[in-house]
Amino acid sequence: MIYKTSFDKKFDELLIKVQKILQMLSFELSRYSDYELQSAQENVDSLTSKNNPSQPRDNWGRWTTTGNETESGGGNESDVYSRFGGNSKMKIDVAVNYLNKKALPESKGRCAIHVREAIEKCGVKLEDHPIPARLYDPYLKDYDFEILTPTPPDNYSPKKGDIAVFQPPNDKHPDGHIQMYNGTQWVSDFKQPGGFWPGKDFRKHKPHYAIYRP
């Protein structure tokens, strides 16, 4: 294309950028609309329970199970935590199930995308989220995820829903890494067969990491 002036060229370049931003916004709005519809259906399904004044609530006033609902997990503190999480309000079981289903046969460098989507699947909308995995420490603090101290914690025993954020071990992994514990193993964009450390470079250099609990 031949432009009459440099202004015309810059205007077209700006227009293309705006169109790309609008496409991204459209995609995000569509995804959140799907979540709202799902949440509305969950609310409808729970109306019967909410009409029962004797049914217990958790620490945030949300309806939990009754004592005799053993098939769905019971009503003890551990079950409530798995369903609703802690201060972050992340529904741990939902996040873990989503991450397990999305897991790839091997890592494709999409750990931050998969973990973020798992968190957002529960209704925790992460605004202005970082791109590199390493920046989720300290970003998750803003959404009331509890950082375990000291960092890294001593004698750490993982709990379902825990999120580990690693800093880069070397120049080959400048974005670091992020992963979530599913109750039996660590998962990012793949189910990690090697345990806590996501790969040989992380295992060798043991970079700084932080553990966040929902």
PyMOL CGO cylinders between C-alpha atoms (Angstrom):
from pymol import cmd
from pymol.cgo import CYLINDER

trace = [
    CYLINDER, 0.00, 0.00, 0.00, 1.24, 3.49, -0.87, 0.3, 1, 1, 1, 1, 1, 1,
    CYLINDER, 1.24, 3.49, -0.87, 0.63, 6.10, 1.81, 0.3, 1, 1, 1, 1, 1, 1,
    CYLINDER, 0.63, 6.10, 1.81, 0.21, 9.77, 0.99, 0.3, 1, 1, 1, 1, 1, 1,
    CYLINDER, 0.21, 9.77, 0.99, 1.81, 10.86, 4.25, 0.3, 1, 1, 1, 1, 1, 1,
    CYLINDER, 1.81, 10.86, 4.25, 3.61, 9.27, 7.19, 0.3, 1, 1, 1, 1, 1, 1,
    CYLINDER, 3.61, 9.27, 7.19, 0.59, 10.21, 9.29, 0.3, 1, 1, 1, 1, 1, 1,
    CYLINDER, 0.59, 10.21, 9.29, -1.63, 7.93, 7.17, 0.3, 1, 1, 1, 1, 1, 1,
    CYLINDER, -1.63, 7.93, 7.17, 0.75, 5.02, 7.76, 0.3, 1, 1, 1, 1, 1, 1,
    CYLINDER, 0.75, 5.02, 7.76, 0.90, 5.60, 11.52, 0.3, 1, 1, 1, 1, 1, 1,
    CYLINDER, 0.90, 5.60, 11.52, -2.88, 5.88, 11.65, 0.3, 1, 1, 1, 1, 1, 1,
    CYLINDER, -2.88, 5.88, 11.65, -3.30, 2.50, 9.93, 0.3, 1, 1, 1, 1, 1, 1,
    CYLINDER, -3.30, 2.50, 9.93, -0.77, 0.89, 12.28, 0.3, 1, 1, 1, 1, 1, 1,
    CYLINDER, -0.77, 0.89, 12.28, -2.62, 2.29, 15.28, 0.3, 1, 1, 1, 1, 1, 1,
    CYLINDER, -2.62, 2.29, 15.28, -5.94, 1.05, 13.89, 0.3, 1, 1, 1, 1, 1, 1,
    CYLINDER, -5.94, 1.05, 13.89, -4.55, -2.48, 13.56, 0.3, 1, 1, 1, 1, 1, 1,
    CYLINDER, -4.55, -2.48, 13.56, -3.37, -2.41, 17.18, 0.3, 1, 1, 1, 1, 1, 1,
    CYLINDER, -3.37, -2.41, 17.18, -6.78, -1.22, 18.37, 0.3, 1, 1, 1, 1, 1, 1,
    CYLINDER, -6.78, -1.22, 18.37, -8.49, -4.00, 16.43, 0.3, 1, 1, 1, 1, 1, 1,
    CYLINDER, -8.49, -4.00, 16.43, -6.26, -6.61, 18.07, 0.3, 1, 1, 1, 1, 1, 1,
    CYLINDER, -6.26, -6.61, 18.07, -7.02, -5.21, 21.53, 0.3, 1, 1, 1, 1, 1, 1,
    CYLINDER, -7.02, -5.21, 21.53, -10.75, -5.27, 20.81, 0.3, 1, 1, 1, 1, 1, 1,
    CYLINDER, -10.75, -5.27, 20.81, -10.50, -8.90, 19.69, 0.3, 1, 1, 1, 1, 1, 1,
    CYLINDER, -10.50, -8.90, 19.69, -8.74, -9.82, 22.94, 0.3, 1, 1, 1, 1, 1, 1,
    CYLINDER, -8.74, -9.82, 22.94, -11.37, -7.98, 25.00, 0.3, 1, 1, 1, 1, 1, 1,
    CYLINDER, -11.37, -7.98, 25.00, -14.14, -9.74, 23.11, 0.3, 1, 1, 1, 1, 1, 1,
    CYLINDER, -14.14, -9.74, 23.11, -12.57, -13.12, 23.87, 0.3, 1, 1, 1, 1, 1, 1,
    CYLINDER, -12.57, -13.12, 23.87, -12.19, -12.33, 27.60, 0.3, 1, 1, 1, 1, 1, 1,
    CYLINDER, -12.19, -12.33, 27.60, -15.77, -11.04, 27.88, 0.3, 1, 1, 1, 1, 1, 1,
    CYLINDER, -15.77, -11.04, 27.88, -17.04, -14.18, 26.21, 0.3, 1, 1, 1, 1, 1, 1,
    CYLINDER, -17.04, -14.18, 26.21, -15.09, -16.38, 28.62, 0.3, 1, 1, 1, 1, 1, 1,
    CYLINDER, -15.09, -16.38, 28.62, -16.34, -14.54, 31.70, 0.3, 1, 1, 1, 1, 1, 1,
    CYLINDER, -16.34, -14.54, 31.70, -19.90, -14.66, 30.37, 0.3, 1, 1, 1, 1, 1, 1,
    CYLINDER, -19.90, -14.66, 30.37, -19.62, -18.44, 30.21, 0.3, 1, 1, 1, 1, 1, 1,
    CYLINDER, -19.62, -18.44, 30.21, -18.43, -18.46, 33.83, 0.3, 1, 1, 1, 1, 1, 1,
    CYLINDER, -18.43, -18.46, 33.83, -21.34, -16.28, 34.98, 0.3, 1, 1, 1, 1, 1, 1,
    CYLINDER, -21.34, -16.28, 34.98, -23.84, -18.64, 33.30, 0.3, 1, 1, 1, 1, 1, 1,
    CYLINDER, -23.84, -18.64, 33.30, -22.25, -21.60, 35.03, 0.3, 1, 1, 1, 1, 1, 1,
    CYLINDER, -22.25, -21.60, 35.03, -22.37, -19.80, 38.40, 0.3, 1, 1, 1, 1, 1, 1,
    CYLINDER, -22.37, -19.80, 38.40, -26.04, -18.95, 37.87, 0.3, 1, 1, 1, 1, 1, 1,
    CYLINDER, -26.04, -18.95, 37.87, -26.83, -22.61, 37.23, 0.3, 1, 1, 1, 1, 1, 1,
    CYLINDER, -26.83, -22.61, 37.23, -24.97, -23.60, 40.40, 0.3, 1, 1, 1, 1, 1, 1,
    CYLINDER, -24.97, -23.60, 40.40, -27.05, -21.10, 42.37, 0.3, 1, 1, 1, 1, 1, 1,
    CYLINDER, -27.05, -21.10, 42.37, -30.27, -22.57, 40.98, 0.3, 1, 1, 1, 1, 1, 1,
    CYLINDER, -30.27, -22.57, 40.98, -29.13, -26.08, 41.87, 0.3, 1, 1, 1, 1, 1, 1,
    CYLINDER, -29.13, -26.08, 41.87, -28.44, -25.03, 45.45, 0.3, 1, 1, 1, 1, 1, 1,
    CYLINDER, -28.44, -25.03, 45.45, -31.81, -23.39, 46.17, 0.3, 1, 1, 1, 1, 1, 1,
    CYLINDER, -31.81, -23.39, 46.17, -33.14, -26.47, 47.91, 0.3, 1, 1, 1, 1, 1, 1,
    CYLINDER, -33.14, -26.47, 47.91, -30.20, -26.48, 50.29, 0.3, 1, 1, 1, 1, 1, 1,
    CYLINDER, -30.20, -26.48, 50.29, -30.51, -22.77, 51.00, 0.3, 1, 1, 1, 1, 1, 1,
    CYLINDER, -30.51, -22.77, 51.00, -34.13, -23.21, 52.02, 0.3, 1, 1, 1, 1, 1, 1,
    CYLINDER, -34.13, -23.21, 52.02, -32.96, -25.43, 54.86, 0.3, 1, 1, 1, 1, 1, 1,
    CYLINDER, -32.96, -25.43, 54.86, -32.21, -23.09, 57.81, 0.3, 1, 1, 1, 1, 1, 1,
    CYLINDER, -32.21, -23.09, 57.81, -30.43, -25.84, 59.75, 0.3, 1, 1, 1, 1, 1, 1,
    CYLINDER, -30.43, -25.84, 59.75, -27.81, -26.42, 57.09, 0.3, 1, 1, 1, 1, 1, 1,
    CYLINDER, -27.81, -26.42, 57.09, -24.34, -25.28, 58.26, 0.3, 1, 1, 1, 1, 1, 1,
    CYLINDER, -24.34, -25.28, 58.26, -22.35, -22.44, 56.75, 0.3, 1, 1, 1, 1, 1, 1,
    CYLINDER, -22.35, -22.44, 56.75, -18.59, -21.97, 56.45, 0.3, 1, 1, 1, 1, 1, 1,
    CYLINDER, -18.59, -21.97, 56.45, -16.59, -19.09, 57.93, 0.3, 1, 1, 1, 1, 1, 1,
    CYLINDER, -16.59, -19.09, 57.93, -17.71, -16.77, 55.11, 0.3, 1, 1, 1, 1, 1, 1,
    CYLINDER, -17.71, -16.77, 55.11, -21.42, -17.52, 55.40, 0.3, 1, 1, 1, 1, 1, 1,
    CYLINDER, -21.42, -17.52, 55.40, -21.55, -19.88, 52.43, 0.3, 1, 1, 1, 1, 1, 1,
    CYLINDER, -21.55, -19.88, 52.43, -23.69, -23.01, 52.54, 0.3, 1, 1, 1, 1, 1, 1,
    CYLINDER, -23.69, -23.01, 52.54, -21.77, -26.23, 53.14, 0.3, 1, 1, 1, 1, 1, 1,
    CYLINDER, -21.77, -26.23, 53.14, -22.90, -29.84, 53.32, 0.3, 1, 1, 1, 1, 1, 1,
    CYLINDER, -22.90, -29.84, 53.32, -25.11, -31.27, 56.03, 0.3, 1, 1, 1, 1, 1, 1,
    CYLINDER, -25.11, -31.27, 56.03, -23.63, -33.85, 58.33, 0.3, 1, 1, 1, 1, 1, 1,
    CYLINDER, -23.63, -33.85, 58.33, -25.22, -36.80, 56.54, 0.3, 1, 1, 1, 1, 1, 1,
    CYLINDER, -25.22, -36.80, 56.54, -24.02, -36.00, 52.99, 0.3, 1, 1, 1, 1, 1, 1,
    CYLINDER, -24.02, -36.00, 52.99, -21.20, -38.54, 53.05, 0.3, 1, 1, 1, 1, 1, 1,
    CYLINDER, -21.20, -38.54, 53.05, -21.41, -39.35, 49.35, 0.3, 1, 1, 1, 1, 1, 1,
    CYLINDER, -21.41, -39.35, 49.35, -20.48, -35.79, 48.36, 0.3, 1, 1, 1, 1, 1, 1,
    CYLINDER, -20.48, -35.79, 48.36, -17.66, -35.52, 50.83, 0.3, 1, 1, 1, 1, 1, 1,
    CYLINDER, -17.66, -35.52, 50.83, -19.22, -34.82, 54.22, 0.3, 1, 1, 1, 1, 1, 1,
    CYLINDER, -19.22, -34.82, 54.22, -19.22, -31.59, 56.18, 0.3, 1, 1, 1, 1, 1, 1,
    CYLINDER, -19.22, -31.59, 56.18, -15.92, -31.56, 58.04, 0.3, 1, 1, 1, 1, 1, 1,
    CYLINDER, -15.92, -31.56, 58.04, -13.39, -28.73, 57.90, 0.3, 1, 1, 1, 1, 1, 1,
    CYLINDER, -13.39, -28.73, 57.90, -11.12, -30.49, 55.40, 0.3, 1, 1, 1, 1, 1, 1,
    CYLINDER, -11.12, -30.49, 55.40, -13.97, -31.03, 52.92, 0.3, 1, 1, 1, 1, 1, 1,
    CYLINDER, -13.97, -31.03, 52.92, -15.10, -27.41, 53.20, 0.3, 1, 1, 1, 1, 1, 1,
    CYLINDER, -15.10, -27.41, 53.20, -11.53, -26.24, 52.53, 0.3, 1, 1, 1, 1, 1, 1,
    CYLINDER, -11.53, -26.24, 52.53, -11.26, -28.45, 49.44, 0.3, 1, 1, 1, 1, 1, 1,
    CYLINDER, -11.26, -28.45, 49.44, -14.51, -27.07, 48.08, 0.3, 1, 1, 1, 1, 1, 1,
    CYLINDER, -14.51, -27.07, 48.08, -14.13, -23.40, 48.89, 0.3, 1, 1, 1, 1, 1, 1,
    CYLINDER, -14.13, -23.40, 48.89, -10.48, -22.75, 49.73, 0.3, 1, 1, 1, 1, 1, 1,
    CYLINDER, -10.48, -22.75, 49.73, -9.34, -20.20, 52.28, 0.3, 1, 1, 1, 1, 1, 1,
    CYLINDER, -9.34, -20.20, 52.28, -9.19, -16.42, 52.10, 0.3, 1, 1, 1, 1, 1, 1,
    CYLINDER, -9.19, -16.42, 52.10, -8.75, -16.42, 48.31, 0.3, 1, 1, 1, 1, 1, 1,
    CYLINDER, -8.75, -16.42, 48.31, -12.20, -18.07, 47.84, 0.3, 1, 1, 1, 1, 1, 1,
    CYLINDER, -12.20, -18.07, 47.84, -10.69, -20.36, 45.19, 0.3, 1, 1, 1, 1, 1, 1,
    CYLINDER, -10.69, -20.36, 45.19, -12.71, -23.56, 44.93, 0.3, 1, 1, 1, 1, 1, 1,
    CYLINDER, -12.71, -23.56, 44.93, -9.82, -25.97, 45.15, 0.3, 1, 1, 1, 1, 1, 1,
    CYLINDER, -9.82, -25.97, 45.15, -11.54, -29.08, 43.80, 0.3, 1, 1, 1, 1, 1, 1,
    CYLINDER, -11.54, -29.08, 43.80, -12.78, -27.16, 40.74, 0.3, 1, 1, 1, 1, 1, 1,
    CYLINDER, -12.78, -27.16, 40.74, -9.32, -25.71, 40.05, 0.3, 1, 1, 1, 1, 1, 1,
    CYLINDER, -9.32, -25.71, 40.05, -7.54, -29.04, 40.46, 0.3, 1, 1, 1, 1, 1, 1,
    CYLINDER, -7.54, -29.04, 40.46, -10.03, -30.92, 38.28, 0.3, 1, 1, 1, 1, 1, 1,
    CYLINDER, -10.03, -30.92, 38.28, -9.70, -28.31, 35.54, 0.3, 1, 1, 1, 1, 1, 1,
    CYLINDER, -9.70, -28.31, 35.54, -5.90, -28.43, 35.67, 0.3, 1, 1, 1, 1, 1, 1,
    CYLINDER, -5.90, -28.43, 35.67, -5.88, -32.23, 35.54, 0.3, 1, 1, 1, 1, 1, 1,
    CYLINDER, -5.88, -32.23, 35.54, -8.13, -32.27, 32.47, 0.3, 1, 1, 1, 1, 1, 1,
    CYLINDER, -8.13, -32.27, 32.47, -6.06, -29.61, 30.67, 0.3, 1, 1, 1, 1, 1, 1,
    CYLINDER, -6.06, -29.61, 30.67, -2.73, -31.30, 31.36, 0.3, 1, 1, 1, 1, 1, 1,
    CYLINDER, -2.73, -31.30, 31.36, -0.64, -32.03, 28.26, 0.3, 1, 1, 1, 1, 1, 1,
    CYLINDER, -0.64, -32.03, 28.26, 1.54, -35.12, 27.75, 0.3, 1, 1, 1, 1, 1, 1,
    CYLINDER, 1.54, -35.12, 27.75, 4.61, -32.91, 28.25, 0.3, 1, 1, 1, 1, 1, 1,
    CYLINDER, 4.61, -32.91, 28.25, 5.42, -29.29, 29.00, 0.3, 1, 1, 1, 1, 1, 1,
    CYLINDER, 5.42, -29.29, 29.00, 4.85, -26.75, 26.23, 0.3, 1, 1, 1, 1, 1, 1,
    CYLINDER, 4.85, -26.75, 26.23, 5.88, -23.68, 28.24, 0.3, 1, 1, 1, 1, 1, 1,
    CYLINDER, 5.88, -23.68, 28.24, 2.25, -22.82, 29.10, 0.3, 1, 1, 1, 1, 1, 1,
    CYLINDER, 2.25, -22.82, 29.10, 2.40, -23.31, 32.87, 0.3, 1, 1, 1, 1, 1, 1,
    CYLINDER, 2.40, -23.31, 32.87, 1.27, -19.76, 33.72, 0.3, 1, 1, 1, 1, 1, 1,
    CYLINDER, 1.27, -19.76, 33.72, -1.68, -19.97, 31.30, 0.3, 1, 1, 1, 1, 1, 1,
    CYLINDER, -1.68, -19.97, 31.30, -2.93, -23.31, 32.62, 0.3, 1, 1, 1, 1, 1, 1,
    CYLINDER, -2.93, -23.31, 32.62, -2.62, -22.38, 36.30, 0.3, 1, 1, 1, 1, 1, 1,
    CYLINDER, -2.62, -22.38, 36.30, -4.22, -18.97, 35.77, 0.3, 1, 1, 1, 1, 1, 1,
    CYLINDER, -4.22, -18.97, 35.77, -7.14, -20.51, 33.88, 0.3, 1, 1, 1, 1, 1, 1,
    CYLINDER, -7.14, -20.51, 33.88, -7.61, -23.05, 36.68, 0.3, 1, 1, 1, 1, 1, 1,
    CYLINDER, -7.61, -23.05, 36.68, -7.79, -20.26, 39.27, 0.3, 1, 1, 1, 1, 1, 1,
    CYLINDER, -7.79, -20.26, 39.27, -10.17, -18.18, 37.16, 0.3, 1, 1, 1, 1, 1, 1,
    CYLINDER, -10.17, -18.18, 37.16, -12.38, -21.22, 36.52, 0.3, 1, 1, 1, 1, 1, 1,
    CYLINDER, -12.38, -21.22, 36.52, -13.34, -20.93, 40.18, 0.3, 1, 1, 1, 1, 1, 1,
    CYLINDER, -13.34, -20.93, 40.18, -14.45, -17.33, 39.90, 0.3, 1, 1, 1, 1, 1, 1,
    CYLINDER, -14.45, -17.33, 39.90, -11.27, -15.62, 41.11, 0.3, 1, 1, 1, 1, 1, 1,
    CYLINDER, -11.27, -15.62, 41.11, -10.84, -13.09, 38.30, 0.3, 1, 1, 1, 1, 1, 1,
    CYLINDER, -10.84, -13.09, 38.30, -7.16, -12.20, 38.01, 0.3, 1, 1, 1, 1, 1, 1,
    CYLINDER, -7.16, -12.20, 38.01, -7.03, -8.67, 36.61, 0.3, 1, 1, 1, 1, 1, 1,
    CYLINDER, -7.03, -8.67, 36.61, -3.90, -7.33, 34.88, 0.3, 1, 1, 1, 1, 1, 1,
    CYLINDER, -3.90, -7.33, 34.88, -2.29, -10.71, 35.42, 0.3, 1, 1, 1, 1, 1, 1,
    CYLINDER, -2.29, -10.71, 35.42, 1.42, -11.12, 34.65, 0.3, 1, 1, 1, 1, 1, 1,
    CYLINDER, 1.42, -11.12, 34.65, 2.67, -13.06, 31.65, 0.3, 1, 1, 1, 1, 1, 1,
    CYLINDER, 2.67, -13.06, 31.65, 5.87, -14.66, 33.04, 0.3, 1, 1, 1, 1, 1, 1,
    CYLINDER, 5.87, -14.66, 33.04, 5.21, -17.33, 35.66, 0.3, 1, 1, 1, 1, 1, 1,
    CYLINDER, 5.21, -17.33, 35.66, 7.83, -15.88, 38.04, 0.3, 1, 1, 1, 1, 1, 1,
    CYLINDER, 7.83, -15.88, 38.04, 5.80, -12.68, 38.52, 0.3, 1, 1, 1, 1, 1, 1,
    CYLINDER, 5.80, -12.68, 38.52, 2.93, -14.52, 40.19, 0.3, 1, 1, 1, 1, 1, 1,
    CYLINDER, 2.93, -14.52, 40.19, 5.12, -14.03, 43.26, 0.3, 1, 1, 1, 1, 1, 1,
    CYLINDER, 5.12, -14.03, 43.26, 4.07, -11.63, 44.76, 0.3, 1, 1, 1, 1, 1, 1,
    CYLINDER, 4.07, -11.63, 44.76, 1.05, -11.04, 42.45, 0.3, 1, 1, 1, 1, 1, 1,
    CYLINDER, 1.05, -11.04, 42.45, -1.06, -13.73, 44.18, 0.3, 1, 1, 1, 1, 1, 1,
    CYLINDER, -1.06, -13.73, 44.18, -0.89, -11.79, 47.45, 0.3, 1, 1, 1, 1, 1, 1,
    CYLINDER, -0.89, -11.79, 47.45, -3.28, -9.25, 45.96, 0.3, 1, 1, 1, 1, 1, 1,
    CYLINDER, -3.28, -9.25, 45.96, -5.94, -11.97, 45.75, 0.3, 1, 1, 1, 1, 1, 1,
    CYLINDER, -5.94, -11.97, 45.75, -5.55, -13.12, 49.37, 0.3, 1, 1, 1, 1, 1, 1,
    CYLINDER, -5.55, -13.12, 49.37, -3.46, -16.18, 48.65, 0.3, 1, 1, 1, 1, 1, 1,
    CYLINDER, -3.46, -16.18, 48.65, -1.39, -16.84, 51.77, 0.3, 1, 1, 1, 1, 1, 1,
    CYLINDER, -1.39, -16.84, 51.77, 2.36, -17.02, 51.28, 0.3, 1, 1, 1, 1, 1, 1,
    CYLINDER, 2.36, -17.02, 51.28, 3.93, -19.64, 53.53, 0.3, 1, 1, 1, 1, 1, 1,
    CYLINDER, 3.93, -19.64, 53.53, 6.86, -18.33, 55.56, 0.3, 1, 1, 1, 1, 1, 1,
    CYLINDER, 6.86, -18.33, 55.56, 9.77, -18.52, 55.71, 0.3, 1, 1, 1, 1, 1, 1,
    CYLINDER, 9.77, -18.52, 55.71, 10.19, -18.44, 51.95, 0.3, 1, 1, 1, 1, 1, 1,
    CYLINDER, 10.19, -18.44, 51.95, 10.76, -21.15, 50.97, 0.3, 1, 1, 1, 1, 1, 1,
    CYLINDER, 10.76, -21.15, 50.97, 9.10, -22.78, 54.03, 0.3, 1, 1, 1, 1, 1, 1,
    CYLINDER, 9.10, -22.78, 54.03, 10.91, -25.25, 56.26, 0.3, 1, 1, 1, 1, 1, 1,
    CYLINDER, 10.91, -25.25, 56.26, 9.77, -28.89, 56.36, 0.3, 1, 1, 1, 1, 1, 1,
    CYLINDER, 9.77, -28.89, 56.36, 7.15, -28.14, 53.74, 0.3, 1, 1, 1, 1, 1, 1,
    CYLINDER, 7.15, -28.14, 53.74, 4.36, -30.68, 53.22, 0.3, 1, 1, 1, 1, 1, 1,
    CYLINDER, 4.36, -30.68, 53.22, 2.16, -29.83, 50.19, 0.3, 1, 1, 1, 1, 1, 1,
    CYLINDER, 2.16, -29.83, 50.19, -1.58, -29.42, 50.56, 0.3, 1, 1, 1, 1, 1, 1,
    CYLINDER, -1.58, -29.42, 50.56, -4.14, -29.78, 47.79, 0.3, 1, 1, 1, 1, 1, 1,
    CYLINDER, -4.14, -29.78, 47.79, -4.45, -26.46, 45.97, 0.3, 1, 1, 1, 1, 1, 1,
    CYLINDER, -4.45, -26.46, 45.97, -1.01, -25.15, 46.96, 0.3, 1, 1, 1, 1, 1, 1,
    CYLINDER, -1.01, -25.15, 46.96, 0.71, -23.09, 44.27, 0.3, 1, 1, 1, 1, 1, 1,
    CYLINDER, 0.71, -23.09, 44.27, 4.49, -22.97, 43.89, 0.3, 1, 1, 1, 1, 1, 1,
    CYLINDER, 4.49, -22.97, 43.89, 6.07, -20.04, 42.02, 0.3, 1, 1, 1, 1, 1, 1,
    CYLINDER, 6.07, -20.04, 42.02, 9.70, -20.47, 40.93, 0.3, 1, 1, 1, 1, 1, 1,
    CYLINDER, 9.70, -20.47, 40.93, 12.22, -17.86, 39.88, 0.3, 1, 1, 1, 1, 1, 1,
    CYLINDER, 12.22, -17.86, 39.88, 14.41, -18.67, 36.84, 0.3, 1, 1, 1, 1, 1, 1,
    CYLINDER, 14.41, -18.67, 36.84, 17.04, -21.35, 37.48, 0.3, 1, 1, 1, 1, 1, 1,
    CYLINDER, 17.04, -21.35, 37.48, 19.18, -20.13, 34.55, 0.3, 1, 1, 1, 1, 1, 1,
    CYLINDER, 19.18, -20.13, 34.55, 18.99, -18.27, 31.23, 0.3, 1, 1, 1, 1, 1, 1,
    CYLINDER, 18.99, -18.27, 31.23, 17.19, -21.19, 29.59, 0.3, 1, 1, 1, 1, 1, 1,
    CYLINDER, 17.19, -21.19, 29.59, 14.09, -20.56, 31.72, 0.3, 1, 1, 1, 1, 1, 1,
    CYLINDER, 14.09, -20.56, 31.72, 13.78, -16.76, 32.03, 0.3, 1, 1, 1, 1, 1, 1,
    CYLINDER, 13.78, -16.76, 32.03, 10.06, -16.90, 32.87, 0.3, 1, 1, 1, 1, 1, 1,
    CYLINDER, 10.06, -16.90, 32.87, 10.47, -19.19, 35.86, 0.3, 1, 1, 1, 1, 1, 1,
    CYLINDER, 10.47, -19.19, 35.86, 7.66, -21.66, 36.56, 0.3, 1, 1, 1, 1, 1, 1,
    CYLINDER, 7.66, -21.66, 36.56, 4.32, -22.02, 38.35, 0.3, 1, 1, 1, 1, 1, 1,
    CYLINDER, 4.32, -22.02, 38.35, 2.52, -25.21, 39.39, 0.3, 1, 1, 1, 1, 1, 1,
    CYLINDER, 2.52, -25.21, 39.39, -0.36, -26.43, 41.57, 0.3, 1, 1, 1, 1, 1, 1,
    CYLINDER, -0.36, -26.43, 41.57, -0.58, -29.49, 43.82, 0.3, 1, 1, 1, 1, 1, 1,
    CYLINDER, -0.58, -29.49, 43.82, -3.56, -31.71, 42.96, 0.3, 1, 1, 1, 1, 1, 1,
    CYLINDER, -3.56, -31.71, 42.96, -3.44, -33.79, 46.11, 0.3, 1, 1, 1, 1, 1, 1,
    CYLINDER, -3.44, -33.79, 46.11, -1.08, -36.44, 44.77, 0.3, 1, 1, 1, 1, 1, 1,
    CYLINDER, -1.08, -36.44, 44.77, 1.32, -34.65, 42.40, 0.3, 1, 1, 1, 1, 1, 1,
    CYLINDER, 1.32, -34.65, 42.40, 2.30, -31.25, 41.02, 0.3, 1, 1, 1, 1, 1, 1,
    CYLINDER, 2.30, -31.25, 41.02, 0.61, -30.09, 37.81, 0.3, 1, 1, 1, 1, 1, 1,
    CYLINDER, 0.61, -30.09, 37.81, 1.34, -27.13, 35.53, 0.3, 1, 1, 1, 1, 1, 1,
    CYLINDER, 1.34, -27.13, 35.53, 0.66, -27.49, 31.82, 0.3, 1, 1, 1, 1, 1, 1,
    CYLINDER, 0.66, -27.49, 31.82, 1.52, -31.19, 32.34, 0.3, 1, 1, 1, 1, 1, 1,
    CYLINDER, 1.52, -31.19, 32.34, 1.48, -33.67, 35.21, 0.3, 1, 1, 1, 1, 1, 1,
    CYLINDER, 1.48, -33.67, 35.21, 5.00, -33.51, 36.55, 0.3, 1, 1, 1, 1, 1, 1,
    CYLINDER, 5.00, -33.51, 36.55, 6.44, -37.01, 37.00, 0.3, 1, 1, 1, 1, 1, 1,
    CYLINDER, 6.44, -37.01, 37.00, 9.58, -35.75, 38.72, 0.3, 1, 1, 1, 1, 1, 1,
    CYLINDER, 9.58, -35.75, 38.72, 7.94, -34.50, 41.91, 0.3, 1, 1, 1, 1, 1, 1,
    CYLINDER, 7.94, -34.50, 41.91, 8.27, -30.96, 43.23, 0.3, 1, 1, 1, 1, 1, 1,
    CYLINDER, 8.27, -30.96, 43.23, 10.98, -29.75, 40.85, 0.3, 1, 1, 1, 1, 1, 1,
    CYLINDER, 10.98, -29.75, 40.85, 9.50, -29.30, 37.34, 0.3, 1, 1, 1, 1, 1, 1,
    CYLINDER, 9.50, -29.30, 37.34, 12.65, -30.22, 35.42, 0.3, 1, 1, 1, 1, 1, 1,
    CYLINDER, 12.65, -30.22, 35.42, 16.33, -31.04, 35.64, 0.3, 1, 1, 1, 1, 1, 1,
    CYLINDER, 16.33, -31.04, 35.64, 17.51, -27.41, 35.53, 0.3, 1, 1, 1, 1, 1, 1,
    CYLINDER, 17.51, -27.41, 35.53, 15.25, -26.50, 38.44, 0.3, 1, 1, 1, 1, 1, 1,
    CYLINDER, 15.25, -26.50, 38.44, 16.32, -29.61, 40.35, 0.3, 1, 1, 1, 1, 1, 1,
    CYLINDER, 16.32, -29.61, 40.35, 20.01, -28.87, 39.73, 0.3, 1, 1, 1, 1, 1, 1,
    CYLINDER, 20.01, -28.87, 39.73, 20.08, -25.15, 40.54, 0.3, 1, 1, 1, 1, 1, 1,
    CYLINDER, 20.08, -25.15, 40.54, 17.21, -25.07, 43.08, 0.3, 1, 1, 1, 1, 1, 1,
    CYLINDER, 17.21, -25.07, 43.08, 16.12, -21.45, 42.41, 0.3, 1, 1, 1, 1, 1, 1,
    CYLINDER, 16.12, -21.45, 42.41, 14.21, -19.39, 44.92, 0.3, 1, 1, 1, 1, 1, 1,
    CYLINDER, 14.21, -19.39, 44.92, 10.51, -20.26, 45.12, 0.3, 1, 1, 1, 1, 1, 1,
    CYLINDER, 10.51, -20.26, 45.12, 7.45, -19.28, 47.11, 0.3, 1, 1, 1, 1, 1, 1,
    CYLINDER, 7.45, -19.28, 47.11, 4.45, -21.36, 48.18, 0.3, 1, 1, 1, 1, 1, 1,
    CYLINDER, 4.45, -21.36, 48.18, 0.99, -19.78, 48.07, 0.3, 1, 1, 1, 1, 1, 1,
    CYLINDER, 0.99, -19.78, 48.07, -1.98, -21.39, 49.79, 0.3, 1, 1, 1, 1, 1, 1,
    CYLINDER, -1.98, -21.39, 49.79, -5.54, -20.46, 48.67, 0.3, 1, 1, 1, 1, 1, 1,
]
cmd.load_cgo(trace, "trace")
